[in-house]
Amino acid sequence: MTLPGPVPQSNDKLQDDIGRIWASIKELGRKTLRVIRRDSDGSRAFDASGDTWLLFDKAENQLVADDASGVGLALPWIPIPTVSILGIPQTNIASYGVVASTLGFRKTSPYCSVTIYAQTQSGAVGNARVTINGVAVGAVLAVPATSTQTLTQNLALPGAVGDTITINVEVQVTNALGTIGAAFTATQRGTP
């Protein structure tokens, strides 16, 4: 009686076939596998290829990305304001001058929340304001004599995603007495 189907292979032939299949699987593993997840409108939401991955918003701006070096994130770049080690920078000038700055960061969101911490000493009265890329924006914080004031405001960031932005806090003394100083924090955000 003859059974239908292929003729059974010898054990050696089976081992050779398994070896070739295993070699093919290893070679496939060395090739780049690309995974793309699209939203219902067709825009990329997630893209992984090679050693990196990217997460996109609806306009396909990169929001979060893995660093190709394998250390940390490539995006977002998180701004960290700088402040003098000796305390809040102080000035006694009558015209606006920069006392704190982000020194430039990449824009990843359309808005930022900025909190100014301003202080006057020795009877000074003054003002503090925010500039973004050199342009005064938002409200001016009036600081009465020998006091500390805070102001939080949500501000639009100019330019496109990926552009370099600099946020400064400027202060001025308005009564020619004492000094005024300020520090600030800034966080990017998607909504005002």
LINHU-V53617 format. One record per residue. N is the residue number from 1. PHI is phi in radians with two decimals (999 if undefined). OMEGA is omega in radians with two decimals (NA if undefined). NEAR is the number of other C-alpha atoms within 12 Angstrom. Layout:
# LINHU-V53617
n;phi;omega;near
N;PHI;OMEGA;NEAR
N;PHI;OMEGA;NEAR
This chain:
# LINHU-V53617
n;phi;omega;near
1;999;-3.13;3
2;-1.91;3.12;6
3;-1.56;3.09;7
4;-1.23;3.07;7
5;1.90;-3.09;7
6;-1.23;3.11;7
7;-1.32;3.14;8
8;-0.99;-3.13;11
9;-1.52;3.05;12
10;-1.22;-3.14;10
11;-1.04;3.12;10
12;-1.11;-3.14;11
13;-1.11;3.11;12
14;-1.08;3.10;13
15;-1.09;3.10;13
16;-1.10;3.12;14
17;-1.11;3.12;15
18;-1.11;3.11;14
19;-1.06;3.11;14
20;-1.15;3.12;14
21;-1.12;3.13;14
22;-1.09;3.10;14
23;-1.09;3.11;14
24;-1.13;3.12;14
25;-1.13;3.11;13
26;-1.07;3.14;12
27;-1.10;3.11;13
28;-1.08;3.12;12
29;-1.12;3.13;13
30;-1.38;-3.14;12
31;-1.42;-3.13;13
32;-1.28;3.05;13
33;-1.79;-3.10;16
34;-1.98;3.10;16
35;-2.04;3.11;18
36;-2.19;3.06;18
37;-1.90;-3.13;20
38;-1.93;3.03;17
39;-1.31;-3.11;17
40;-1.08;3.12;9
41;-1.52;3.10;12
42;1.65;-3.13;14
43;-1.29;3.12;19
44;-1.19;3.05;24
45;-1.89;-3.10;26
46;-2.58;3.13;27
47;-2.48;3.09;27
48;-2.21;3.08;22
49;-2.61;-3.14;18
50;1.09;-3.07;19
51;-1.76;-3.08;20
52;-2.22;3.04;25
53;-2.49;-3.12;28
54;-2.39;3.07;30
55;-2.06;-3.03;29
56;-2.01;2.94;26
57;-1.59;-3.09;24
58;-1.05;3.14;17
59;-1.52;-3.11;16
60;1.09;2.95;21
61;-1.42;3.11;25
62;-1.25;3.12;30
63;-1.69;3.14;33
64;-2.37;3.12;26
65;-2.51;3.07;29
66;-1.33;3.12;25
67;-1.40;-3.09;18
68;-1.09;3.13;17
69;-1.26;-3.11;12
70;1.54;-3.14;13
71;-2.06;3.05;12
72;1.29;-3.13;14
73;-1.77;3.00;20
74;-1.38;3.08;23
75;-2.37;-0.05;28
76;-1.39;2.99;27
77;-1.56;-3.02;27
78;-1.66;-3.13;24
79;-1.25;3.07;27
80;-2.21;3.14;22
81;-1.09;3.11;26
82;-1.90;3.12;26
83;-2.40;3.10;24
84;-0.98;3.13;16
85;-1.12;-3.09;9
86;-1.42;-3.14;8
87;2.21;-3.13;16
88;-1.16;3.12;27
89;-1.06;-3.08;29
90;-2.06;3.06;31
91;-2.57;3.08;34
92;-2.17;-3.11;29
93;-1.43;-3.10;25
94;-1.46;3.10;22
95;-1.70;-3.11;19
96;-1.07;3.07;26
97;-2.47;-3.11;29
98;-1.31;3.07;34
99;-2.10;3.10;38
100;-2.67;-3.05;38
101;-2.65;2.99;34
102;-1.47;3.14;30
103;1.10;3.06;22
104;1.72;3.09;24
105;-2.66;3.12;29
106;-1.49;3.10;29
107;-1.26;3.07;34
108;-2.13;-3.11;34
109;-2.46;-3.09;34
110;-1.33;-3.07;26
111;-2.30;3.00;25
112;-2.46;3.03;32
113;-1.85;-3.10;27
114;-2.10;3.04;37
115;-2.02;3.11;30
116;-1.69;3.02;40
117;-2.04;-3.07;35
118;-2.05;-3.08;45
119;-2.53;3.02;40
120;-1.94;3.12;37
121;-2.39;3.05;28
122;1.00;3.06;21
123;1.49;-3.12;21
124;-1.19;2.98;32
125;-2.12;-3.11;34
126;-2.81;-3.12;42
127;-2.31;3.01;41
128;-2.32;3.13;46
129;-2.54;3.11;42
130;-1.83;2.94;46
131;-2.12;3.04;32
132;-2.10;-3.06;32
133;0.91;3.06;24
134;1.50;-3.12;21
135;-1.89;3.11;18
136;-1.14;-3.12;23
137;-2.38;3.05;25
138;1.26;-3.07;24
139;-1.45;3.03;21
140;-1.58;3.12;25
141;-1.63;3.07;32
142;-1.45;-3.10;29
143;-2.07;-3.13;33
144;-1.15;-3.11;27
145;-0.99;3.05;25
146;0.77;-3.13;22
147;-2.55;3.05;24
148;-2.16;-3.12;26
149;-2.30;3.03;27
150;-2.25;3.10;26
151;-2.56;3.06;29
152;-1.97;3.10;24
153;-2.54;3.09;26
154;-1.70;-3.02;25
155;-2.22;3.08;28
156;-1.33;3.06;31
157;-1.68;-3.12;37
158;-1.34;3.01;25
159;1.46;-3.09;18
160;-1.71;3.04;18
161;-0.99;-3.12;27
162;1.71;3.11;22
163;-1.19;3.09;19
164;-1.50;-3.11;22
165;-2.10;3.02;34
166;-2.16;3.07;31
167;-1.91;3.08;44
168;-2.12;2.91;37
169;-1.93;3.13;47
170;-1.98;3.11;39
171;-2.30;3.06;43
172;-2.61;3.02;36
173;-1.66;-3.08;36
174;-1.87;-3.11;26
175;-2.19;3.07;23
176;1.10;3.06;21
177;-2.09;2.96;22
178;1.02;-3.06;26
179;-2.34;3.05;34
180;-2.31;3.10;47
181;-2.56;-3.13;44
182;-2.78;2.97;46
183;-2.38;3.12;39
184;-2.75;2.96;39
185;-2.16;3.14;31
186;-2.48;3.12;36
187;-2.33;3.09;32
188;-1.28;-3.12;31
189;-2.63;-3.08;22
190;-1.49;-3.10;19
191;-2.24;3.14;14
192;-1.18;NA;17
